[in-house]
């Protein structure tokens, strides 16, 4: 488990920001875009390269990095980077 799983009480917002940043970096790699162009609100409608195949690649990259597995229902709700980060946080903390 990453150091993110060892969050201390009161650090929730710091951990959330750190997780969102890591999701942004992974998404930028998957979508071949600059991470600075991505935000919590970034979605398939705003990121040209974010199609169904790249969505699956993003899910797989997150699962591999964090040693977790997303359920199909969870994958359907991953419609922007903020929701992905929140879901990831719930799985690793």
C-alpha positions in Angstrom: 0.0 0.0 0.0 1.3 3.5 -0.7 2.0 6.0 1.9 -1.4 7.6 1.2 -3.0 4.7 3.1 -1.2 5.9 6.2 -3.0 9.1 6.5 -3.2 10.8 9.9 -6.4 12.3 11.3 -6.9 15.9 10.1 -5.0 15.3 6.9 -8.0 14.3 4.8 -7.8 17.3 2.5 -4.1 16.9 2.0 -4.5 13.3 1.2 -7.4 14.1 -1.2 -5.3 16.7 -3.0 -2.4 14.3 -3.2 -4.6 11.5 -4.6 -6.1 13.9 -7.1 -2.7 15.0 -8.2 -1.6 11.4 -8.6 -4.7 10.6 -10.6 -4.0 13.7 -12.8 -0.5 12.5 -13.5 -1.6 9.0 -14.3 -4.5 10.3 -16.5 -2.1 12.7 -18.3 0.2 9.7 -19.1 -2.7 7.6 -20.3 -4.2 10.4 -22.4 -0.9 11.8 -23.6 -1.6 15.3 -22.4 0.1 17.7 -20.0 -1.1 17.1 -16.4 -1.4 20.9 -15.9 -4.3 20.8 -18.4 -6.3 18.4 -16.2 -8.4 19.2 -13.1 -10.9 17.5 -10.9 -13.6 18.5 -13.4 -11.8 17.0 -16.4 -14.1 14.5 -18.1 -14.4 12.6 -21.4 -16.3 15.6 -22.9 -13.3 17.9 -22.2 -10.4 15.5 -22.9 -10.3 14.6 -26.6 -8.3 11.4 -26.0 -10.6 10.1 -23.3 -12.6 7.5 -25.2 -13.8 4.1 -23.9 -10.5 2.3 -24.6 -8.5 5.0 -22.8 -11.0 5.0 -20.0 -10.3 1.3 -19.5 -6.5 2.0 -19.7 -6.9 4.6 -17.0 -8.8 2.2 -14.8 -6.1 -0.5 -15.4 -3.3 1.9 -14.6 -4.9 2.9 -11.3 -5.6 -0.7 -10.4 -2.0 -1.7 -11.1 -0.5 1.3 -9.2 -2.6 0.9 -6.1 -3.1 -2.9 -6.1 -6.9 -2.6 -6.1 -9.7 -3.6 -8.3 -12.7 -1.5 -9.3 -16.2 -3.1 -9.8 -17.9 -2.5 -13.1 -20.5 -0.3 -11.4 -17.7 1.8 -10.0 -16.1 2.2 -13.4 -19.4 3.5 -14.9 -19.4 6.3 -12.3 -15.8 7.4 -13.1 -17.0 10.4 -15.2 -14.4 13.0 -14.1 -11.1 13.0 -12.4 -12.5 14.3 -9.1 -14.9 11.4 -8.8 -12.1 9.0 -9.7 -9.9 10.4 -7.0 -12.7 10.2 -4.4 -13.4 6.6 -5.3 -9.7 5.8 -5.2 -9.4 7.4 -1.8 -12.3 5.3 -0.4 -10.6 2.2 -1.6 -7.1 2.9 -0.3 -7.7 4.8 3.0 
